Amino acid sequence: MIINKELQGELVCLKPLEPEQGAALFKIWDRDAVYMRFLDSEPPNLWVESESKAFLEEMVPKIYFFTINTREDEKPIGSISLGGFDWIAGNAEVGIGIGEEEYRGRGYGTDAMRVIVRYAFRVLNLRRVSLGVFEYNPRAIRSYEKAGFTEEGRLRQYVNRFGRRWDVVLMGILRSDWEKLRKEEQE
Amino acid sequence: MNNTQLFISEHLKLTPIDVEKDAPVEAGLTLDLDYVRHLQPDMRRPLSVFEVKAYYTELLKELKKGQNQYHFVIRRRDDPEERVAGFIRIRWIEWANAHAFLQIAIGDPEVREQYAMEVIELALQYAFGELNLYALTCTIPGHEEQSWRLLEQAGFVREATQREAVYGKGQYWALYTYGILKPEWEANRKEVQA
């Protein structure tokens, strides 16, 4: 079996998302409204599986879409994507979700994020990676900080949820931030 | 009560797109590469008339499809030919959050110098006063200083600085995100009226 080390971390390995498999997984994960409120600012909604598949078939060429799999037993536990590429500035946006509840808060997401950031800089030659996260998801914010991201500001009161308005926290990591982190780790 | 206009101001008017008439004029505006990003975010060259027409066709299709964006062409009232001077677009509207992104593109240098504040006022009047949105977001590359200073003057707040997120004029720049909330707009208006 060929192992792609660029797409492998300590706990997880990333594999290209097959639209058919993705649609089947999303059908299950989308039913978890708590999960969906972490992923999207729009109200959670349910999609017909064939429509999800058609949507993914359309997105796959434009977005680098991966499933996050445990290295232990190759179980798909979530998805991660790089999109919104600006190849001139070398910027892209990352999105991540751990759909399988029992794998949240155990370092799998942080590991996947470290892998995609390394991939963005080492393989795609990007200069920065960006993301947005809801203020009401402090666990995710801590995870992104662990992976090297810094808060760069907040879109004030963007989301209307749970009876009040919440900010979207914008975070980013530059290649220079990442190189500095790697140096510190080696020392 | 029902006594305010939305599509006309002292010096400007807002209209829909006129494909045949506007395409050659707007293609001309894309000679300014700071303007072309408003039409095609990843494009760094002027567009042909053919490309602008294709862009209109796609845009009109999108506008017809849904209620999550609005597009108005800016024209000068004193221009007998009423050439396109730019546009206002309110897009990616999320009704549940009463949030949208605001795009203001002004290609006519005179309109930018003299009437930019009038354009912003028309846009905010529509977004807050008519669509009842609560928060608006606007992103501007750091090198477009005139544009972000105008937003600040209009009451927008710089909310985020994405470091080195854009490249232009030979170097990397921050991408600024500006925001304004409905109560801030209302307070500013009261101040102006007082």
Chai-1 contact restraints between the chains, C-beta under 6 A:
chainA,res_idxA,chainB,res_idxB,connection_type,confidence,min_distance_angstrom,max_distance_angstrom,comment,restraint_id
A,S41,B,E94,contact,1.0,0.0,6.0,A-B,restraint_1
A,S41,B,N97,contact,1.0,0.0,6.0,A-B,restraint_2
A,E42,B,E94,contact,1.0,0.0,6.0,A-B,restraint_3
A,P43,B,A96,contact,1.0,0.0,6.0,A-B,restraint_4
A,I88,B,Y167,contact,1.0,0.0,6.0,A-B,restraint_5
A,A89,B,V166,contact,1.0,0.0,6.0,A-B,restraint_6
A,A89,B,Y167,contact,1.0,0.0,6.0,A-B,restraint_7
A,N91,B,A165,contact,1.0,0.0,6.0,A-B,restraint_8
A,R128,B,E164,contact,1.0,0.0,6.0,A-B,restraint_9
A,E152,B,A160,contact,1.0,0.0,6.0,A-B,restraint_10
A,E152,B,T161,contact,1.0,0.0,6.0,A-B,restraint_11
A,E152,B,Q162,contact,1.0,0.0,6.0,A-B,restraint_12
A,G153,B,E159,contact,1.0,0.0,6.0,A-B,restraint_13
A,G153,B,A160,contact,1.0,0.0,6.0,A-B,restraint_14
A,G153,B,T161,contact,1.0,0.0,6.0,A-B,restraint_15
A,R154,B,E159,contact,1.0,0.0,6.0,A-B,restraint_16
A,L155,B,T137,contact,1.0,0.0,6.0,A-B,restraint_17
A,L155,B,E159,contact,1.0,0.0,6.0,A-B,restraint_18
A,R156,B,E159,contact,1.0,0.0,6.0,A-B,restraint_19
A,R156,B,G179,contact,1.0,0.0,6.0,A-B,restraint_20
A,Q157,B,A135,contact,1.0,0.0,6.0,A-B,restraint_21
A,Y158,B,H99,contact,1.0,0.0,6.0,A-B,restraint_22
A,Y158,B,A135,contact,1.0,0.0,6.0,A-B,restraint_23
A,V159,B,N97,contact,1.0,0.0,6.0,A-B,restraint_24
A,N160,B,N97,contact,1.0,0.0,6.0,A-B,restraint_25
A,L170,B,A160,contact,1.0,0.0,6.0,A-B,restraint_26
A,G172,B,Q162,contact,1.0,0.0,6.0,A-B,restraint_27
